[in-house]
Amino acid sequence: MKIKTLVLTHILGLAAAAICLAGDTKAEQALRDADAAWSKAAASKDLEKTVSYYSADAIVLPPNAPIATTKEEIKKIWQDMLASPSFVISWKATKVEVAKSGDLGFVSGTYELTMNDASGKPVNDRGKYVEVWEKKADGKWKCGTDTWNSDLPASAPAPGAEERK
């Protein structure tokens, strides 16, 4: 009798764990899908679609630039990037996690991009990113915090730059 009870308890525990994990997997897949669709929107240079993935109160922390805390500032960051004639971007999630509450998650991964430098020469970059997503009342996920930075070494300051400070 004790063995049957133990086996039954174990089976019920495994079933409950499987149900809980299936829910997490579904939310994680929803985030992974949203992130992939966002990458496609940016790759197609669709400014409105690209910025639509941000929540109304999102913040963006771009590399080598001030934090963007308004929709207008965020839109300007993307508008400037997308305007580059050689601009090409893609990113891919490598890690997706959802909080136990189910309404907060984060995505991290890698990106590759090409854009023109100040002289008009195309420059290739690759790096990593982190996004914090919020599940809204309508069930849709929106990015509330977005940051990325390059894996490439920082470029050396222009000759005499230190002296001009």
PyMOL commands that place a pseudoatom at each C-alpha (Angstrom):
pseudoatom trace, name=CA, resn=MET, resi=1, chain=A, elem=C, hetatm=0, pos=[0.000, 0.000, 0.000]
pseudoatom trace, name=CA, resn=LYS, resi=2, chain=A, elem=C, hetatm=0, pos=[2.811, 2.425, 0.852]
pseudoatom trace, name=CA, resn=ILE, resi=3, chain=A, elem=C, hetatm=0, pos=[4.502, 1.710, -2.487]
pseudoatom trace, name=CA, resn=LYS, resi=4, chain=A, elem=C, hetatm=0, pos=[1.266, 2.412, -4.421]
pseudoatom trace, name=CA, resn=THR, resi=5, chain=A, elem=C, hetatm=0, pos=[0.750, 5.664, -2.529]
pseudoatom trace, name=CA, resn=LEU, resi=6, chain=A, elem=C, hetatm=0, pos=[4.345, 6.696, -3.126]
pseudoatom trace, name=CA, resn=VAL, resi=7, chain=A, elem=C, hetatm=0, pos=[4.150, 5.890, -6.854]
pseudoatom trace, name=CA, resn=LEU, resi=8, chain=A, elem=C, hetatm=0, pos=[0.796, 7.676, -7.217]
pseudoatom trace, name=CA, resn=THR, resi=9, chain=A, elem=C, hetatm=0, pos=[2.122, 10.742, -5.382]
pseudoatom trace, name=CA, resn=HIS, resi=10, chain=A, elem=C, hetatm=0, pos=[5.211, 10.759, -7.565]
pseudoatom trace, name=CA, resn=ILE, resi=11, chain=A, elem=C, hetatm=0, pos=[3.156, 10.489, -10.775]
pseudoatom trace, name=CA, resn=LEU, resi=12, chain=A, elem=C, hetatm=0, pos=[0.805, 13.285, -9.679]
pseudoatom trace, name=CA, resn=GLY, resi=13, chain=A, elem=C, hetatm=0, pos=[3.811, 15.463, -8.795]
pseudoatom trace, name=CA, resn=LEU, resi=14, chain=A, elem=C, hetatm=0, pos=[5.366, 14.878, -12.200]
pseudoatom trace, name=CA, resn=ALA, resi=15, chain=A, elem=C, hetatm=0, pos=[2.064, 15.650, -13.919]
pseudoatom trace, name=CA, resn=ALA, resi=16, chain=A, elem=C, hetatm=0, pos=[1.707, 18.913, -11.967]
pseudoatom trace, name=CA, resn=ALA, resi=17, chain=A, elem=C, hetatm=0, pos=[5.300, 19.882, -12.811]
pseudoatom trace, name=CA, resn=ALA, resi=18, chain=A, elem=C, hetatm=0, pos=[4.700, 19.129, -16.485]
pseudoatom trace, name=CA, resn=ILE, resi=19, chain=A, elem=C, hetatm=0, pos=[1.609, 21.356, -16.504]
pseudoatom trace, name=CA, resn=CYS, resi=20, chain=A, elem=C, hetatm=0, pos=[3.520, 24.214, -14.836]
pseudoatom trace, name=CA, resn=LEU, resi=21, chain=A, elem=C, hetatm=0, pos=[6.456, 23.868, -17.226]
pseudoatom trace, name=CA, resn=ALA, resi=22, chain=A, elem=C, hetatm=0, pos=[4.130, 23.769, -20.233]
pseudoatom trace, name=CA, resn=GLY, resi=23, chain=A, elem=C, hetatm=0, pos=[2.701, 27.143, -19.189]
pseudoatom trace, name=CA, resn=ASP, resi=24, chain=A, elem=C, hetatm=0, pos=[6.187, 28.639, -18.849]
pseudoatom trace, name=CA, resn=THR, resi=25, chain=A, elem=C, hetatm=0, pos=[7.210, 27.166, -22.185]
pseudoatom trace, name=CA, resn=LYS, resi=26, chain=A, elem=C, hetatm=0, pos=[4.169, 28.738, -23.853]
pseudoatom trace, name=CA, resn=ALA, resi=27, chain=A, elem=C, hetatm=0, pos=[4.988, 32.187, -22.439]
pseudoatom trace, name=CA, resn=GLU, resi=28, chain=A, elem=C, hetatm=0, pos=[8.661, 31.795, -23.325]
pseudoatom trace, name=CA, resn=GLN, resi=29, chain=A, elem=C, hetatm=0, pos=[7.725, 30.830, -26.885]
pseudoatom trace, name=CA, resn=ALA, resi=30, chain=A, elem=C, hetatm=0, pos=[5.415, 33.861, -27.116]
pseudoatom trace, name=CA, resn=LEU, resi=31, chain=A, elem=C, hetatm=0, pos=[8.336, 36.100, -26.119]
pseudoatom trace, name=CA, resn=ARG, resi=32, chain=A, elem=C, hetatm=0, pos=[10.707, 34.339, -28.517]
pseudoatom trace, name=CA, resn=ASP, resi=33, chain=A, elem=C, hetatm=0, pos=[8.153, 34.807, -31.327]
pseudoatom trace, name=CA, resn=ALA, resi=34, chain=A, elem=C, hetatm=0, pos=[7.587, 38.481, -30.468]
pseudoatom trace, name=CA, resn=ASP, resi=35, chain=A, elem=C, hetatm=0, pos=[11.337, 39.120, -30.437]
pseudoatom trace, name=CA, resn=ALA, resi=36, chain=A, elem=C, hetatm=0, pos=[11.785, 37.380, -33.816]
pseudoatom trace, name=CA, resn=ALA, resi=37, chain=A, elem=C, hetatm=0, pos=[8.916, 39.391, -35.348]
pseudoatom trace, name=CA, resn=TRP, resi=38, chain=A, elem=C, hetatm=0, pos=[10.478, 42.574, -33.973]
pseudoatom trace, name=CA, resn=SER, resi=39, chain=A, elem=C, hetatm=0, pos=[13.792, 41.695, -35.620]
pseudoatom trace, name=CA, resn=LYS, resi=40, chain=A, elem=C, hetatm=0, pos=[11.991, 41.174, -38.942]
pseudoatom trace, name=CA, resn=ALA, resi=41, chain=A, elem=C, hetatm=0, pos=[10.218, 44.538, -38.614]
pseudoatom trace, name=CA, resn=ALA, resi=42, chain=A, elem=C, hetatm=0, pos=[13.544, 46.303, -38.027]
pseudoatom trace, name=CA, resn=ALA, resi=43, chain=A, elem=C, hetatm=0, pos=[15.181, 44.399, -40.901]
pseudoatom trace, name=CA, resn=SER, resi=44, chain=A, elem=C, hetatm=0, pos=[12.399, 45.606, -43.221]
pseudoatom trace, name=CA, resn=LYS, resi=45, chain=A, elem=C, hetatm=0, pos=[13.098, 49.201, -42.065]
pseudoatom trace, name=CA, resn=ASP, resi=46, chain=A, elem=C, hetatm=0, pos=[9.478, 49.637, -40.952]
pseudoatom trace, name=CA, resn=LEU, resi=47, chain=A, elem=C, hetatm=0, pos=[9.886, 52.408, -38.381]
pseudoatom trace, name=CA, resn=GLU, resi=48, chain=A, elem=C, hetatm=0, pos=[6.319, 52.388, -37.031]
pseudoatom trace, name=CA, resn=LYS, resi=49, chain=A, elem=C, hetatm=0, pos=[6.216, 48.595, -36.694]
pseudoatom trace, name=CA, resn=THR, resi=50, chain=A, elem=C, hetatm=0, pos=[9.666, 48.550, -35.092]
pseudoatom trace, name=CA, resn=VAL, resi=51, chain=A, elem=C, hetatm=0, pos=[8.788, 51.056, -32.371]
pseudoatom trace, name=CA, resn=SER, resi=52, chain=A, elem=C, hetatm=0, pos=[5.382, 49.426, -31.803]
pseudoatom trace, name=CA, resn=TYR, resi=53, chain=A, elem=C, hetatm=0, pos=[7.097, 46.656, -29.812]
pseudoatom trace, name=CA, resn=TYR, resi=54, chain=A, elem=C, hetatm=0, pos=[7.897, 49.103, -26.999]
pseudoatom trace, name=CA, resn=SER, resi=55, chain=A, elem=C, hetatm=0, pos=[5.548, 49.755, -24.085]
pseudoatom trace, name=CA, resn=ALA, resi=56, chain=A, elem=C, hetatm=0, pos=[4.240, 53.293, -23.632]
pseudoatom trace, name=CA, resn=ASP, resi=57, chain=A, elem=C, hetatm=0, pos=[6.696, 53.879, -20.763]
pseudoatom trace, name=CA, resn=ALA, resi=58, chain=A, elem=C, hetatm=0, pos=[9.684, 52.063, -22.277]
pseudoatom trace, name=CA, resn=ILE, resi=59, chain=A, elem=C, hetatm=0, pos=[13.291, 53.111, -21.845]
pseudoatom trace, name=CA, resn=VAL, resi=60, chain=A, elem=C, hetatm=0, pos=[16.080, 52.416, -24.331]
pseudoatom trace, name=CA, resn=LEU, resi=61, chain=A, elem=C, hetatm=0, pos=[19.745, 52.408, -23.368]
pseudoatom trace, name=CA, resn=PRO, resi=62, chain=A, elem=C, hetatm=0, pos=[21.665, 52.574, -26.662]
pseudoatom trace, name=CA, resn=PRO, resi=63, chain=A, elem=C, hetatm=0, pos=[25.441, 52.282, -26.702]
pseudoatom trace, name=CA, resn=ASN, resi=64, chain=A, elem=C, hetatm=0, pos=[27.443, 55.515, -26.592]
pseudoatom trace, name=CA, resn=ALA, resi=65, chain=A, elem=C, hetatm=0, pos=[24.315, 57.662, -26.291]
pseudoatom trace, name=CA, resn=PRO, resi=66, chain=A, elem=C, hetatm=0, pos=[22.003, 59.033, -23.598]
pseudoatom trace, name=CA, resn=ILE, resi=67, chain=A, elem=C, hetatm=0, pos=[19.062, 57.024, -22.307]
pseudoatom trace, name=CA, resn=ALA, resi=68, chain=A, elem=C, hetatm=0, pos=[15.823, 57.457, -24.267]
pseudoatom trace, name=CA, resn=THR, resi=69, chain=A, elem=C, hetatm=0, pos=[12.806, 57.766, -21.976]
pseudoatom trace, name=CA, resn=THR, resi=70, chain=A, elem=C, hetatm=0, pos=[10.069, 59.024, -24.293]
pseudoatom trace, name=CA, resn=LYS, resi=71, chain=A, elem=C, hetatm=0, pos=[8.382, 57.558, -27.363]
pseudoatom trace, name=CA, resn=GLU, resi=72, chain=A, elem=C, hetatm=0, pos=[9.801, 60.451, -29.406]
pseudoatom trace, name=CA, resn=GLU, resi=73, chain=A, elem=C, hetatm=0, pos=[13.380, 59.795, -28.258]
pseudoatom trace, name=CA, resn=ILE, resi=74, chain=A, elem=C, hetatm=0, pos=[13.030, 56.065, -28.923]
pseudoatom trace, name=CA, resn=LYS, resi=75, chain=A, elem=C, hetatm=0, pos=[11.555, 56.715, -32.358]
pseudoatom trace, name=CA, resn=LYS, resi=76, chain=A, elem=C, hetatm=0, pos=[14.447, 59.105, -33.150]
pseudoatom trace, name=CA, resn=ILE, resi=77, chain=A, elem=C, hetatm=0, pos=[17.046, 56.433, -32.283]
pseudoatom trace, name=CA, resn=TRP, resi=78, chain=A, elem=C, hetatm=0, pos=[15.418, 53.974, -34.676]
pseudoatom trace, name=CA, resn=GLN, resi=79, chain=A, elem=C, hetatm=0, pos=[14.728, 56.607, -37.331]
pseudoatom trace, name=CA, resn=ASP, resi=80, chain=A, elem=C, hetatm=0, pos=[18.411, 57.558, -37.406]
pseudoatom trace, name=CA, resn=MET, resi=81, chain=A, elem=C, hetatm=0, pos=[19.538, 53.929, -37.642]
pseudoatom trace, name=CA, resn=LEU, resi=82, chain=A, elem=C, hetatm=0, pos=[16.976, 52.926, -40.283]
pseudoatom trace, name=CA, resn=ALA, resi=83, chain=A, elem=C, hetatm=0, pos=[17.833, 55.984, -42.408]
pseudoatom trace, name=CA, resn=SER, resi=84, chain=A, elem=C, hetatm=0, pos=[21.358, 54.723, -43.089]
pseudoatom trace, name=CA, resn=PRO, resi=85, chain=A, elem=C, hetatm=0, pos=[21.450, 53.509, -46.723]
pseudoatom trace, name=CA, resn=SER, resi=86, chain=A, elem=C, hetatm=0, pos=[23.517, 50.448, -45.858]
pseudoatom trace, name=CA, resn=PHE, resi=87, chain=A, elem=C, hetatm=0, pos=[21.584, 49.627, -42.674]
pseudoatom trace, name=CA, resn=VAL, resi=88, chain=A, elem=C, hetatm=0, pos=[20.976, 45.913, -42.185]
pseudoatom trace, name=CA, resn=ILE, resi=89, chain=A, elem=C, hetatm=0, pos=[20.072, 44.406, -38.807]
pseudoatom trace, name=CA, resn=SER, resi=90, chain=A, elem=C, hetatm=0, pos=[19.026, 41.110, -37.340]
pseudoatom trace, name=CA, resn=TRP, resi=91, chain=A, elem=C, hetatm=0, pos=[18.987, 39.647, -33.874]
pseudoatom trace, name=CA, resn=LYS, resi=92, chain=A, elem=C, hetatm=0, pos=[18.261, 36.280, -32.362]
pseudoatom trace, name=CA, resn=ALA, resi=93, chain=A, elem=C, hetatm=0, pos=[17.267, 35.326, -28.841]
pseudoatom trace, name=CA, resn=THR, resi=94, chain=A, elem=C, hetatm=0, pos=[19.567, 32.879, -27.102]
pseudoatom trace, name=CA, resn=LYS, resi=95, chain=A, elem=C, hetatm=0, pos=[17.874, 32.969, -23.699]
pseudoatom trace, name=CA, resn=VAL, resi=96, chain=A, elem=C, hetatm=0, pos=[14.257, 33.628, -22.756]
pseudoatom trace, name=CA, resn=GLU, resi=97, chain=A, elem=C, hetatm=0, pos=[12.895, 33.538, -19.215]
pseudoatom trace, name=CA, resn=VAL, resi=98, chain=A, elem=C, hetatm=0, pos=[9.496, 34.392, -17.769]
pseudoatom trace, name=CA, resn=ALA, resi=99, chain=A, elem=C, hetatm=0, pos=[8.865, 35.280, -14.126]
pseudoatom trace, name=CA, resn=LYS, resi=100, chain=A, elem=C, hetatm=0, pos=[6.685, 32.935, -12.098]
pseudoatom trace, name=CA, resn=SER, resi=101, chain=A, elem=C, hetatm=0, pos=[4.036, 35.670, -12.093]
pseudoatom trace, name=CA, resn=GLY, resi=102, chain=A, elem=C, hetatm=0, pos=[3.808, 35.262, -15.883]
pseudoatom trace, name=CA, resn=ASP, resi=103, chain=A, elem=C, hetatm=0, pos=[3.688, 38.998, -16.560]
pseudoatom trace, name=CA, resn=LEU, resi=104, chain=A, elem=C, hetatm=0, pos=[7.399, 39.813, -16.816]
pseudoatom trace, name=CA, resn=GLY, resi=105, chain=A, elem=C, hetatm=0, pos=[10.112, 38.239, -18.891]
pseudoatom trace, name=CA, resn=PHE, resi=106, chain=A, elem=C, hetatm=0, pos=[13.510, 38.873, -20.349]
pseudoatom trace, name=CA, resn=VAL, resi=107, chain=A, elem=C, hetatm=0, pos=[15.151, 38.025, -23.613]
pseudoatom trace, name=CA, resn=SER, resi=108, chain=A, elem=C, hetatm=0, pos=[18.867, 38.115, -24.306]
pseudoatom trace, name=CA, resn=GLY, resi=109, chain=A, elem=C, hetatm=0, pos=[20.704, 37.253, -27.460]
pseudoatom trace, name=CA, resn=THR, resi=110, chain=A, elem=C, hetatm=0, pos=[23.028, 38.385, -30.207]
pseudoatom trace, name=CA, resn=TYR, resi=111, chain=A, elem=C, hetatm=0, pos=[22.727, 40.868, -33.034]
pseudoatom trace, name=CA, resn=GLU, resi=112, chain=A, elem=C, hetatm=0, pos=[24.485, 41.698, -36.274]
pseudoatom trace, name=CA, resn=LEU, resi=113, chain=A, elem=C, hetatm=0, pos=[24.203, 45.003, -38.063]
pseudoatom trace, name=CA, resn=THR, resi=114, chain=A, elem=C, hetatm=0, pos=[25.740, 47.031, -40.839]
pseudoatom trace, name=CA, resn=MET, resi=115, chain=A, elem=C, hetatm=0, pos=[25.451, 50.786, -41.184]
pseudoatom trace, name=CA, resn=ASN, resi=116, chain=A, elem=C, hetatm=0, pos=[27.428, 53.658, -42.634]
pseudoatom trace, name=CA, resn=ASP, resi=117, chain=A, elem=C, hetatm=0, pos=[30.021, 55.444, -40.544]
pseudoatom trace, name=CA, resn=ALA, resi=118, chain=A, elem=C, hetatm=0, pos=[30.485, 59.243, -40.619]
pseudoatom trace, name=CA, resn=SER, resi=119, chain=A, elem=C, hetatm=0, pos=[32.421, 58.996, -43.909]
pseudoatom trace, name=CA, resn=GLY, resi=120, chain=A, elem=C, hetatm=0, pos=[29.681, 56.898, -45.544]
pseudoatom trace, name=CA, resn=LYS, resi=121, chain=A, elem=C, hetatm=0, pos=[31.650, 53.648, -45.397]
pseudoatom trace, name=CA, resn=PRO, resi=122, chain=A, elem=C, hetatm=0, pos=[29.623, 50.569, -44.335]
pseudoatom trace, name=CA, resn=VAL, resi=123, chain=A, elem=C, hetatm=0, pos=[30.710, 49.215, -40.962]
pseudoatom trace, name=CA, resn=ASN, resi=124, chain=A, elem=C, hetatm=0, pos=[29.817, 45.745, -39.672]
pseudoatom trace, name=CA, resn=ASP, resi=125, chain=A, elem=C, hetatm=0, pos=[29.019, 45.261, -36.012]
pseudoatom trace, name=CA, resn=ARG, resi=126, chain=A, elem=C, hetatm=0, pos=[27.956, 42.358, -33.824]
pseudoatom trace, name=CA, resn=GLY, resi=127, chain=A, elem=C, hetatm=0, pos=[27.077, 42.234, -30.164]
pseudoatom trace, name=CA, resn=LYS, resi=128, chain=A, elem=C, hetatm=0, pos=[24.564, 41.268, -27.531]
pseudoatom trace, name=CA, resn=TYR, resi=129, chain=A, elem=C, hetatm=0, pos=[21.321, 42.632, -26.162]
pseudoatom trace, name=CA, resn=VAL, resi=130, chain=A, elem=C, hetatm=0, pos=[18.933, 42.355, -23.225]
pseudoatom trace, name=CA, resn=GLU, resi=131, chain=A, elem=C, hetatm=0, pos=[15.240, 43.207, -23.287]
pseudoatom trace, name=CA, resn=VAL, resi=132, chain=A, elem=C, hetatm=0, pos=[12.798, 43.248, -20.384]
pseudoatom trace, name=CA, resn=TRP, resi=133, chain=A, elem=C, hetatm=0, pos=[9.245, 42.507, -21.525]
pseudoatom trace, name=CA, resn=GLU, resi=134, chain=A, elem=C, hetatm=0, pos=[5.931, 43.187, -19.786]
pseudoatom trace, name=CA, resn=LYS, resi=135, chain=A, elem=C, hetatm=0, pos=[2.722, 41.286, -20.438]
pseudoatom trace, name=CA, resn=LYS, resi=136, chain=A, elem=C, hetatm=0, pos=[-0.027, 43.883, -20.806]
pseudoatom trace, name=CA, resn=ALA, resi=137, chain=A, elem=C, hetatm=0, pos=[-3.686, 43.623, -19.783]
pseudoatom trace, name=CA, resn=ASP, resi=138, chain=A, elem=C, hetatm=0, pos=[-4.627, 42.654, -23.353]
pseudoatom trace, name=CA, resn=GLY, resi=139, chain=A, elem=C, hetatm=0, pos=[-2.244, 39.676, -23.142]
pseudoatom trace, name=CA, resn=LYS, resi=140, chain=A, elem=C, hetatm=0, pos=[0.315, 41.160, -25.549]
pseudoatom trace, name=CA, resn=TRP, resi=141, chain=A, elem=C, hetatm=0, pos=[3.986, 41.402, -24.660]
pseudoatom trace, name=CA, resn=LYS, resi=142, chain=A, elem=C, hetatm=0, pos=[5.717, 44.811, -24.939]
pseudoatom trace, name=CA, resn=CYS, resi=143, chain=A, elem=C, hetatm=0, pos=[9.358, 45.668, -24.380]
pseudoatom trace, name=CA, resn=GLY, resi=144, chain=A, elem=C, hetatm=0, pos=[9.816, 47.970, -21.387]
pseudoatom trace, name=CA, resn=THR, resi=145, chain=A, elem=C, hetatm=0, pos=[13.622, 48.108, -21.325]
pseudoatom trace, name=CA, resn=ASP, resi=146, chain=A, elem=C, hetatm=0, pos=[15.999, 47.591, -24.241]
pseudoatom trace, name=CA, resn=THR, resi=147, chain=A, elem=C, hetatm=0, pos=[19.792, 47.765, -24.282]
pseudoatom trace, name=CA, resn=TRP, resi=148, chain=A, elem=C, hetatm=0, pos=[22.573, 46.477, -26.502]
pseudoatom trace, name=CA, resn=ASN, resi=149, chain=A, elem=C, hetatm=0, pos=[26.321, 46.837, -26.985]
pseudoatom trace, name=CA, resn=SER, resi=150, chain=A, elem=C, hetatm=0, pos=[29.018, 45.728, -29.350]
pseudoatom trace, name=CA, resn=ASP, resi=151, chain=A, elem=C, hetatm=0, pos=[31.382, 42.797, -29.032]
pseudoatom trace, name=CA, resn=LEU, resi=152, chain=A, elem=C, hetatm=0, pos=[33.935, 44.709, -31.103]
pseudoatom trace, name=CA, resn=PRO, resi=153, chain=A, elem=C, hetatm=0, pos=[36.752, 46.621, -29.401]
pseudoatom trace, name=CA, resn=ALA, resi=154, chain=A, elem=C, hetatm=0, pos=[36.100, 50.301, -28.796]
pseudoatom trace, name=CA, resn=SER, resi=155, chain=A, elem=C, hetatm=0, pos=[37.712, 52.467, -31.428]
pseudoatom trace, name=CA, resn=ALA, resi=156, chain=A, elem=C, hetatm=0, pos=[40.650, 54.598, -30.398]
pseudoatom trace, name=CA, resn=PRO, resi=157, chain=A, elem=C, hetatm=0, pos=[39.974, 58.299, -29.847]
pseudoatom trace, name=CA, resn=ALA, resi=158, chain=A, elem=C, hetatm=0, pos=[40.963, 60.613, -32.675]
pseudoatom trace, name=CA, resn=PRO, resi=159, chain=A, elem=C, hetatm=0, pos=[44.479, 62.015, -32.382]
pseudoatom trace, name=CA, resn=GLY, resi=160, chain=A, elem=C, hetatm=0, pos=[44.444, 64.997, -30.039]
pseudoatom trace, name=CA, resn=ALA, resi=161, chain=A, elem=C, hetatm=0, pos=[40.950, 64.220, -28.702]
pseudoatom trace, name=CA, resn=GLU, resi=162, chain=A, elem=C, hetatm=0, pos=[42.227, 64.032, -25.112]
pseudoatom trace, name=CA, resn=GLU, resi=163, chain=A, elem=C, hetatm=0, pos=[43.891, 67.425, -25.471]
pseudoatom trace, name=CA, resn=ARG, resi=164, chain=A, elem=C, hetatm=0, pos=[40.641, 69.078, -26.643]
pseudoatom trace, name=CA, resn=LYS, resi=165, chain=A, elem=C, hetatm=0, pos=[38.708, 68.096, -23.502]
for i in range(1, 165): cmd.bond("trace and resi %d" % i, "trace and resi %d" % (i + 1))
show_as sticks, trace
zoom trace
